[in-house]
Amino acid sequence: MNIVLFGPPGAGKGTQSQYFSKKLNYTQISTGDLLRNEIKKNTDLGKKILSRIDIGEFVDDKIVNSLIEKIVSNKNNNNKLIFDGYPRNISQAENLDYIMSKYNQSIGAIIYLDVSKKIIEKRILGRIVCEKCNLTLNEFEDKGEIQNHSCGKEYLIKRKDDNLETIMKRYDMFIMETNPLLDYYAKKPSFYKVDATVKIGEITAKIEEIVNA
């Protein structure tokens, strides 16, 4: 089955998606990673994406949807996908339903990571990412892991968009766009809301319980 995992910026979507993609041998679809990869190619599309990300705005749905469909259409990924932060609004959710139907796939679990604005602020301000293995750590909470990171500390960087002004703008935009999405998904029997204010291991255990069920 495919899994949708979504929540506010900094809710821990990436951490959980990375874990379960490895455990289940699934393909993780992170819209953020897809967009950053396009930026690295330095294409006209990548430059357009960068101009929006830099000011904390979301990228146009049409661009995101086309990148998503490229991965979904790959038969090797059939019913083995974890959507990390997608969809973020009803338009994208409807597009995902269409794509699933188009390629004869289904969504087995829709999981929302619920966390407050205050906790997100602390998490993102301390967030660092490994350029080599894509591991996400927090400089306030993961000092030991940072010190002994196998790739080397030189690969640990802060993302350009991880600043307070951008964070708060992204959070507010997320809440504005996603509240209707919560109502849309809450009606589905495969929807689950998980408390993401607890420790990472506890969140993982809860998601594992949902997936196994």
N, C-alpha and C positions, 0 to 999 in steps of 0.2 A: 504494500500500500504506500501511497505518497503521504507525506506529513507537511502540514503548514504550521510554522512556528513564527509568531509575530508578537510585537510589543513595542513600547517606546524606545527611542535611542538609548542604549546603555542598559537595557533590561537583561542582557545576557544571552540574546538570541544566537550570536556568533559562537560563544563558548559551548552552548548546548548543541547547536547544529554540528559543530566540529566533532564533538564527542560521539553523537549518534550516527553521523555519516560514517565514521570509522568502525564503530561497533556493528552496524547493520550492513556495512559495505554499500552505502547509499551515496548518491551524488548530492552535494550541498549546493543549492542555488542561492547565493547571496547577491542581492541586487547591488549592494555597495561594491563587492569585488568585481562584478561584471562591469560596472561603470568605471571603476579605477583601472581595470585592464584596458578598457577602451581609451582612457586618458593616456596610458603609457604608450599606446600605439601612435599618439600624437596626430590622430586623424582630425578632420574638420568636426566630426561628431564628438570626438574626445574633447576637443577644445570647447565645444558648446556645453558639454556636460560639466566640464571643470568650471566654467564661468558661473554656473548655477550653484554648484556645490560650495564654491568659495564664499558665497554670500548666504549660505544656509538654506537655500531653496531646494525643493525636490525636483527631480528631473521629469520631463514630460512623460506621461503614461505611454504614449505611442512608442517612444524609444525603449522604455523598460520592457514593455510587452513583446516587442520584436526580439529583444535579447533573450527573454525567457523562453519564447517559443522555439528558438534554435536548439535549446537544450532539451526541452520536453519532446521534440520531434525525433530525437536520437533514440533508436530502438534499444540501445544498450542501457538506457535510463528508465525503461518501461516499468512504472510502479515502484521505482527505487529512488525517489527524490525527496529531499528535505528542502522546503522553501523557507529561507532565512530572511524574514522581514518583508515578504511578499505574499499576498497583496497588502496594500496599506490603505486602500479605499474601496468603495463599492464598485467603481468602474473597473478596477483591476481584478476584483473578486469575480465579477461577471465575465471578464476576459479569461480568467483562469478556468472557470467552469466550462467556458466554450472550448478552450484548448484541451482540457481533460477529455471532453466528449469527442473532440476531433480526432484525438490519438488513442481513443478507447482506453483511457485510464481513469482512476478515481482517487479521491482524497479520503484516507482512512481516519485521520485525526487532525483537528484544527485546534491548536494550543495557543492561548494568549498568556504571555508573561506579564503579570500585573505588578507594577512597582511605582512608588511615588516620585514626584519631581525632585524632592530634596535628595533622595538616595541616588538618583540618576546623575545629579550634578556632581556628587562626590566621585561616583564611579568613572564618569567620562573625563573629569579633570585629572584623574590619576591613571587613565588608560594609556598603555603603550603596546605596540604591536610589533611582532618580529617580521621583518621584511623577507626573511628566508623561509620560515615554516608557517607563517601567518598566525602563530599563537598570540592570544590576547592576554595581557597581564595587567595588574594594577599596582602602581608604585607605592601605594599606601598599604596594600594588603598582601602583596606577593613578593616582599623583599628578598626572601630566601631563594625563591625560584628565579628571580631576576639576577641575583648574584651568581647563581650556578646554571644559568640557561645554557643548554647544550650548543646552541648555534653561536653563542658569543654575545656579550652585551652590546657590541658595536652594531648589531642588527636590530636592536630594540629602538623604536622611534615613536614619537608622538605624531598622530595624524594632524594634518594642517587644519582640519575642521573641528578639532577637539579643543575649542575655547569656549568660555562661558557664554558670550553673546550668541555664538552660533548654536551652542547646545540648547539654550533656552528658546531660541527661535524655532529650532527643529522640533523640540518637545511640544511647543504650543501648536505648531502646524500639524504635528502628528495627532494630538488630541482632537483638534478640530476636524481632521479628515477621518480619523479612525473610530470615533464614537458611533457614527452611523454604521460602520463596518461591524462593530461589536453587536449591534442590534441585528444586523443581517445574518451573522454567523450564530448568534445565540439560539436561533430557532432550529438549528441543525443538531441532530443527535450526536454528531461527531465532534461537537465543540466542547472545549474544556478551558477553564480559567485557572491558572496556577499562580500561587503567591511567589513572586520573584524577589521578595525582600529578605528571604532566608539565605542560608549558605548554599553555595553552588552544588554541593553534594546532595543536599535535600531537594533542590529543584530537579536535579538529574534523576533522583529516585522516584519522584512524583511523575515525571515524564515517562520514565521506564515503565511504571505501573500502567499508565494510560496506553502506551504502545503495546505492551504485552497483552492487555485486555482485548 
